[in-house]
């Protein structure tokens, strides 16, 4: 799994755009699932591509990418496929980032996202969603 933002992706690949065929070709060439962070996250493997529409511009602060990578790693450690781990991590971090942004605006910190994410309960059903992903029913 590689999690570059758009600028890092351009430097790594010398790719100009984010057309589906090109991104999937890069994924195949690198032998990795790509999670391209940006205004609309792109998750790509050689076989398929998905867009994540959660998240906001307030999350462009140091540390949010570290949280995202850590969550991807946690899902991978549970045996989730890389494409699904990246998809669920991007979706859920973006969802909680949106929640925090609605309360704190541009002053949000990565720790605010962590606090919103690690609740004693799972009111948004993310655990159930991760189970459905593992079973290929998302």
GROMACS elastic network, one bead per residue, 0.5 to 0.9 nm:
[ bonds ]
;  ai    aj funct       b0    kb
    1    31     6  0.87891   500
    1    32     6  0.52278   500
    1    34     6  0.58753   500
    1    35     6  0.73632   500
    1    72     6  0.85626   500
    1    82     6  0.68196   500
    1    83     6  0.85633   500
    1    86     6  0.80944   500
    2    32     6  0.66354   500
    2    33     6  0.63557   500
    2    34     6  0.50403   500
    2    35     6  0.62000   500
    2    36     6  0.80456   500
    2    69     6  0.89044   500
    3     9     6  0.87018   500
    3    33     6  0.86227   500
    3    34     6  0.60181   500
    3    36     6  0.57069   500
    3    37     6  0.68448   500
    3    65     6  0.79781   500
    3    68     6  0.86589   500
    3    69     6  0.71836   500
    3    86     6  0.89010   500
    4     7     6  0.76843   500
    4     8     6  0.53712   500
    4     9     6  0.55588   500
    4    12     6  0.88607   500
    4    34     6  0.77817   500
    4    35     6  0.67929   500
    4    36     6  0.53542   500
    4    37     6  0.62019   500
    4    65     6  0.88531   500
    5     8     6  0.54063   500
    5     9     6  0.61219   500
    5    10     6  0.87361   500
    5    35     6  0.83030   500
    5    36     6  0.53816   500
    5    38     6  0.60617   500
    5    41     6  0.88735   500
    5    65     6  0.88946   500
    6     9     6  0.50605   500
    6    10     6  0.62388   500
    6    11     6  0.87757   500
    6    36     6  0.63673   500
    6    37     6  0.64295   500
    6    38     6  0.63113   500
    7    10     6  0.51663   500
    7    11     6  0.63656   500
    7    12     6  0.86487   500
    8    11     6  0.51392   500
    8    12     6  0.60430   500
    8    13     6  0.85474   500
    9    12     6  0.50704   500
    9    13     6  0.60023   500
    9    14     6  0.76917   500
    9    15     6  0.75773   500
    9    36     6  0.73146   500
   10    13     6  0.53768   500
   10    15     6  0.52962   500
   10    16     6  0.65967   500
   10    17     6  0.83314   500
   11    14     6  0.54151   500
   11    15     6  0.78435   500
   12    15     6  0.81159   500
   13    16     6  0.86049   500
   13    26     6  0.72894   500
   15    18     6  0.77644   500
   15    22     6  0.78399   500
   15    23     6  0.84816   500
   15    26     6  0.87107   500
   17    22     6  0.78336   500
   17    23     6  0.84186   500
   18    21     6  0.84366   500
   18    22     6  0.67302   500
   18    23     6  0.60147   500
   18    42     6  0.85522   500
   19    22     6  0.54390   500
   19    23     6  0.62363   500
   19    24     6  0.86403   500
   20    23     6  0.52700   500
   20    24     6  0.60850   500
   20    25     6  0.84624   500
   20    44     6  0.82364   500
   20    48     6  0.85599   500
   20    49     6  0.69192   500
   21    24     6  0.52693   500
   21    25     6  0.60702   500
   21    26     6  0.87048   500
   22    26     6  0.62264   500
   22    27     6  0.86264   500
   23    26     6  0.50970   500
   23    27     6  0.62155   500
   23    28     6  0.86815   500
   23    34     6  0.82637   500
   23    42     6  0.88790   500
   23    44     6  0.66766   500
   23    45     6  0.82210   500
   23    46     6  0.83744   500
   23    49     6  0.83282   500
   24    28     6  0.62092   500
   24    29     6  0.85863   500
   24    33     6  0.89011   500
   24    34     6  0.86360   500
   24    44     6  0.58545   500
   24    45     6  0.57119   500
   24    47     6  0.71221   500
   24    48     6  0.70589   500
   24    49     6  0.71793   500
   25    28     6  0.50972   500
   25    29     6  0.61139   500
   25    30     6  0.86014   500
   25    45     6  0.85237   500
   25    46     6  0.63994   500
   26    30     6  0.60568   500
   26    31     6  0.82774   500
   26    32     6  0.86270   500
   26    34     6  0.86181   500
   26    45     6  0.87508   500
   26    46     6  0.79974   500
   27    30     6  0.52540   500
   27    31     6  0.58277   500
   27    32     6  0.53550   500
   27    33     6  0.58775   500
   27    34     6  0.61974   500
   27    44     6  0.66098   500
   27    45     6  0.54610   500
   27    46     6  0.55265   500
   28    32     6  0.67024   500
   28    33     6  0.82774   500
   28    45     6  0.69108   500
   28    47     6  0.85561   500
   29    32     6  0.80165   500
   29    46     6  0.85665   500
   30    33     6  0.84212   500
   31    45     6  0.85129   500
   31    46     6  0.81554   500
   32    44     6  0.86915   500
   32    45     6  0.68428   500
   32    46     6  0.82389   500
   32    82     6  0.85829   500
   33    43     6  0.72118   500
   33    44     6  0.56941   500
   33    46     6  0.77084   500
   33    82     6  0.64127   500
   33    83     6  0.61708   500
   33    86     6  0.80655   500
   34    42     6  0.75853   500
   34    43     6  0.55831   500
   34    44     6  0.50987   500
   34    45     6  0.65006   500
   34    83     6  0.82110   500
   34    86     6  0.81378   500
   35    41     6  0.68766   500
   35    42     6  0.57401   500
   35    44     6  0.65975   500
   35    83     6  0.86280   500
   35    86     6  0.63399   500
   35    87     6  0.81078   500
   35    90     6  0.81120   500
   36    40     6  0.85554   500
   36    41     6  0.55279   500
   36    42     6  0.50119   500
   36    43     6  0.63486   500
   36    44     6  0.82039   500
   37    40     6  0.71921   500
   37    42     6  0.68053   500
   37    43     6  0.87628   500
   37    65     6  0.81972   500
   37    90     6  0.85704   500
   38    41     6  0.51327   500
   38    42     6  0.78717   500
   38    57     6  0.87745   500
   38    60     6  0.86300   500
   39    53     6  0.79715   500
   39    54     6  0.89245   500
   39    55     6  0.75697   500
   39    56     6  0.68773   500
   39    57     6  0.70667   500
   40    51     6  0.64842   500
   40    52     6  0.58479   500
   40    53     6  0.55069   500
   40    54     6  0.77168   500
   40    55     6  0.80025   500
   40    56     6  0.89100   500
   41    50     6  0.83622   500
   41    51     6  0.56727   500
   41    52     6  0.50043   500
   41    53     6  0.68876   500
   41    54     6  0.83515   500
   41    55     6  0.86545   500
   41    90     6  0.73396   500
   41    91     6  0.89877   500
   42    49     6  0.70707   500
   42    50     6  0.59197   500
   42    52     6  0.63919   500
   42    87     6  0.87847   500
   43    48     6  0.84063   500
   43    49     6  0.55768   500
   43    50     6  0.51165   500
   43    51     6  0.62063   500
   43    52     6  0.76476   500
   43    83     6  0.69613   500
   43    86     6  0.67023   500
   43    87     6  0.64391   500
   43    90     6  0.86317   500
   44    47     6  0.78485   500
   44    48     6  0.59335   500
   44    50     6  0.64350   500
   44    51     6  0.87226   500
   44    83     6  0.71150   500
   45    48     6  0.53875   500
   45    49     6  0.62518   500
   45    82     6  0.86856   500
   45    83     6  0.66248   500
   46    49     6  0.81241   500
   48    83     6  0.86930   500
   49    83     6  0.86783   500
   50    83     6  0.89592   500
   50    87     6  0.75504   500
   51    87     6  0.83325   500
   52    55     6  0.82635   500
   52    87     6  0.72675   500
   52    90     6  0.66932   500
   52    91     6  0.60447   500
   52    94     6  0.83021   500
   53    56     6  0.88946   500
   53    90     6  0.89868   500
   53    91     6  0.75127   500
   53    94     6  0.78890   500
   54    90     6  0.77100   500
   54    91     6  0.58375   500
   54    92     6  0.78839   500
   54    93     6  0.80258   500
   54    95     6  0.54140   500
   54    96     6  0.87011   500
   54    97     6  0.80849   500
   54    98     6  0.70136   500
   55    58     6  0.82679   500
   55    59     6  0.70038   500
   55    90     6  0.82840   500
   55    91     6  0.78329   500
   55    92     6  0.88992   500
   55    93     6  0.73043   500
   55    95     6  0.61101   500
   55    96     6  0.79105   500
   55    97     6  0.57132   500
   55    98     6  0.54821   500
   55   101     6  0.89216   500
   56    59     6  0.58077   500
   56    60     6  0.79212   500
   56    94     6  0.72057   500
   56    97     6  0.70480   500
   56    98     6  0.62860   500
   56   101     6  0.76199   500
   57    60     6  0.56999   500
   57    61     6  0.88289   500
   57   101     6  0.89597   500
   57   106     6  0.79461   500
   58    61     6  0.70600   500
   58    97     6  0.80106   500
   58    98     6  0.86213   500
   58   101     6  0.65262   500
   58   105     6  0.66605   500
   58   107     6  0.74807   500
   58   108     6  0.66954   500
   58   109     6  0.87743   500
   59    62     6  0.83885   500
   59    64     6  0.64757   500
   59    65     6  0.88934   500
   59    94     6  0.83099   500
   59    97     6  0.66326   500
   59    98     6  0.86494   500
   59   101     6  0.81292   500
   59   106     6  0.80102   500
   59   108     6  0.74195   500
   59   109     6  0.79316   500
   59   110     6  0.77187   500
   60    63     6  0.87675   500
   60    64     6  0.72833   500
   60    65     6  0.86080   500
   61    64     6  0.63471   500
   61    65     6  0.84514   500
   61   108     6  0.84316   500
   61   109     6  0.72962   500
   61   110     6  0.74481   500
   62    65     6  0.71693   500
   62    66     6  0.81186   500
   62   109     6  0.85198   500
   62   110     6  0.75878   500
   63    66     6  0.50479   500
   63    67     6  0.64444   500
   63    68     6  0.87299   500
   63   109     6  0.81648   500
   63   110     6  0.56763   500
   63   111     6  0.84525   500
   64    67     6  0.50986   500
   64    68     6  0.62324   500
   64    69     6  0.86775   500
   64    93     6  0.84661   500
   64   109     6  0.81615   500
   64   110     6  0.52407   500
   64   111     6  0.86011   500
   64   113     6  0.81477   500
   65    69     6  0.60900   500
   65    70     6  0.84665   500
   65   110     6  0.89150   500
   66    69     6  0.51191   500
   66    70     6  0.60659   500
   66    71     6  0.85710   500
   66   110     6  0.89151   500
   67    70     6  0.50673   500
   67    71     6  0.61676   500
   67    72     6  0.86396   500
   67    93     6  0.80182   500
   67   110     6  0.75087   500
   67   113     6  0.86393   500
   67   114     6  0.77695   500
   68    71     6  0.51946   500
   68    72     6  0.62584   500
   68    73     6  0.86735   500
   68    86     6  0.85425   500
   68    89     6  0.62021   500
   68    90     6  0.66888   500
   68    93     6  0.66229   500
   69    72     6  0.50574   500
   69    73     6  0.61892   500
   69    74     6  0.86324   500
   69    86     6  0.85442   500
   69    89     6  0.81114   500
   70    73     6  0.50357   500
   70    74     6  0.61812   500
   70    75     6  0.87372   500
   70    89     6  0.89070   500
   71    75     6  0.62674   500
   71    76     6  0.85465   500
   71    85     6  0.81436   500
   71    86     6  0.84888   500
   71    88     6  0.88888   500
   71    89     6  0.57754   500
   71    90     6  0.87701   500
   71    93     6  0.84799   500
   72    75     6  0.52323   500
   72    76     6  0.61577   500
   72    77     6  0.86174   500
   72    82     6  0.79660   500
   72    85     6  0.53766   500
   72    86     6  0.56038   500
   72    87     6  0.86840   500
   72    88     6  0.80336   500
   72    89     6  0.56038   500
   72    90     6  0.83427   500
   73    77     6  0.60733   500
   73    78     6  0.87527   500
   73    85     6  0.79232   500
   73    86     6  0.89613   500
   74    77     6  0.51076   500
   74    78     6  0.66233   500
   74    85     6  0.84478   500
   75    78     6  0.52167   500
   75    79     6  0.68444   500
   75    80     6  0.56861   500
   75    81     6  0.83193   500
   75    82     6  0.83806   500
   75    84     6  0.86179   500
   75    85     6  0.53838   500
   75    86     6  0.83809   500
   75    88     6  0.84767   500
   75    89     6  0.79100   500
   75   130     6  0.83568   500
   76    79     6  0.51469   500
   76    81     6  0.66228   500
   76    82     6  0.64812   500
   76    84     6  0.89994   500
   76    85     6  0.61738   500
   76    86     6  0.89182   500
   77    80     6  0.72524   500
   79    82     6  0.88227   500
   79   134     6  0.79909   500
   80    83     6  0.84043   500
   80    84     6  0.65834   500
   80    85     6  0.58570   500
   80   130     6  0.84182   500
   80   133     6  0.77871   500
   80   134     6  0.57031   500
   81    84     6  0.53842   500
   81    85     6  0.60061   500
   81    86     6  0.86307   500
   81   133     6  0.87114   500
   81   134     6  0.74112   500
   82    86     6  0.60866   500
   82    87     6  0.84733   500
   83    86     6  0.53271   500
   83    87     6  0.61702   500
   83    88     6  0.87114   500
   84    88     6  0.60295   500
   84    89     6  0.83630   500
   84   130     6  0.85318   500
   84   133     6  0.64318   500
   84   134     6  0.77413   500
   84   136     6  0.88347   500
   85    88     6  0.53481   500
   85    89     6  0.59891   500
   85    90     6  0.84910   500
   85   130     6  0.84159   500
   85   133     6  0.84690   500
   86    89     6  0.51799   500
   86    90     6  0.60055   500
   86    91     6  0.84254   500
   87    90     6  0.53658   500
   87    91     6  0.60819   500
   87    92     6  0.85657   500
   88    91     6  0.51025   500
   88    92     6  0.59610   500
   88    93     6  0.83866   500
   88   126     6  0.84527   500
   88   129     6  0.81335   500
   88   130     6  0.70946   500
   88   133     6  0.82345   500
   89    92     6  0.53259   500
   89    93     6  0.59445   500
   89    94     6  0.82411   500
   90    93     6  0.54229   500
   90    94     6  0.59140   500
   90    95     6  0.84094   500
   91    94     6  0.52127   500
   91    95     6  0.60152   500
   91    96     6  0.87217   500
   92    96     6  0.62031   500
   92    97     6  0.83175   500
   92   117     6  0.82082   500
   92   126     6  0.74789   500
   93    96     6  0.52710   500
   93    97     6  0.58851   500
   93    98     6  0.85107   500
   93   113     6  0.73156   500
   93   114     6  0.87287   500
   93   117     6  0.76847   500
   94    98     6  0.60214   500
   94    99     6  0.85708   500
   95    98     6  0.51554   500
   95    99     6  0.63996   500
   95   100     6  0.88159   500
   96   100     6  0.61800   500
   96   101     6  0.84448   500
   96   113     6  0.59863   500
   96   114     6  0.84605   500
   96   116     6  0.62364   500
   96   117     6  0.62969   500
   97   100     6  0.51207   500
   97   101     6  0.59292   500
   97   102     6  0.85585   500
   97   108     6  0.84501   500
   97   110     6  0.86355   500
   97   112     6  0.83049   500
   97   113     6  0.57488   500
   97   116     6  0.83514   500
   98   101     6  0.50085   500
   98   102     6  0.61956   500
   98   103     6  0.88913   500
   99   102     6  0.53527   500
   99   103     6  0.69037   500
   99   104     6  0.89461   500
   99   113     6  0.85387   500
   99   116     6  0.80335   500
  100   103     6  0.53021   500
  100   104     6  0.59597   500
  100   105     6  0.74311   500
  100   108     6  0.67960   500
  100   109     6  0.89520   500
  100   112     6  0.67726   500
  100   113     6  0.65387   500
  100   116     6  0.72831   500
  101   104     6  0.51107   500
  101   106     6  0.67631   500
  101   107     6  0.81208   500
  101   108     6  0.63924   500
  102   105     6  0.59044   500
  103   108     6  0.86007   500
  104   107     6  0.57147   500
  104   108     6  0.55212   500
  104   109     6  0.89892   500
  105   108     6  0.61687   500
  106   109     6  0.86349   500
  108   111     6  0.82670   500
  108   112     6  0.63749   500
  108   113     6  0.80118   500
  109   112     6  0.52547   500
  109   113     6  0.70338   500
  110   113     6  0.52554   500
  110   114     6  0.65212   500
  110   115     6  0.88328   500
  111   115     6  0.61462   500
  111   116     6  0.85878   500
  112   115     6  0.50971   500
  112   116     6  0.62212   500
  112   117     6  0.85600   500
  113   116     6  0.50739   500
  113   117     6  0.60095   500
  113   118     6  0.86078   500
  114   117     6  0.50250   500
  114   118     6  0.60291   500
  115   118     6  0.55706   500
  115   119     6  0.71144   500
  116   119     6  0.64502   500
  117   122     6  0.88882   500
  118   121     6  0.83038   500
  118   122     6  0.86290   500
  119   122     6  0.67371   500
  119   123     6  0.86318   500
  121   124     6  0.88995   500
  122   125     6  0.55612   500
  122   126     6  0.65776   500
  122   127     6  0.69327   500
  122   128     6  0.89847   500
  123   126     6  0.79445   500
  124   127     6  0.83898   500
  124   128     6  0.89917   500
  125   128     6  0.52850   500
  125   129     6  0.62401   500
  125   130     6  0.87465   500
  126   130     6  0.60869   500
  126   131     6  0.85817   500
  127   130     6  0.51077   500
  127   131     6  0.63333   500
  127   132     6  0.87158   500
  128   131     6  0.50553   500
  128   132     6  0.62231   500
  128   133     6  0.86069   500
  129   132     6  0.50517   500
  129   133     6  0.61472   500
  129   134     6  0.86567   500
  129   137     6  0.89427   500
  129   138     6  0.74343   500
  130   134     6  0.62142   500
  130   135     6  0.86912   500
  130   138     6  0.87768   500
  131   134     6  0.51087   500
  131   135     6  0.63815   500
  131   136     6  0.87182   500
  131   137     6  0.86911   500
  132   135     6  0.50981   500
  132   136     6  0.62004   500
  132   137     6  0.50638   500
  132   138     6  0.58490   500
  133   137     6  0.56318   500
  133   138     6  0.52547   500
  134   137     6  0.76410   500
  134   138     6  0.86715   500
  135   138     6  0.82206   500
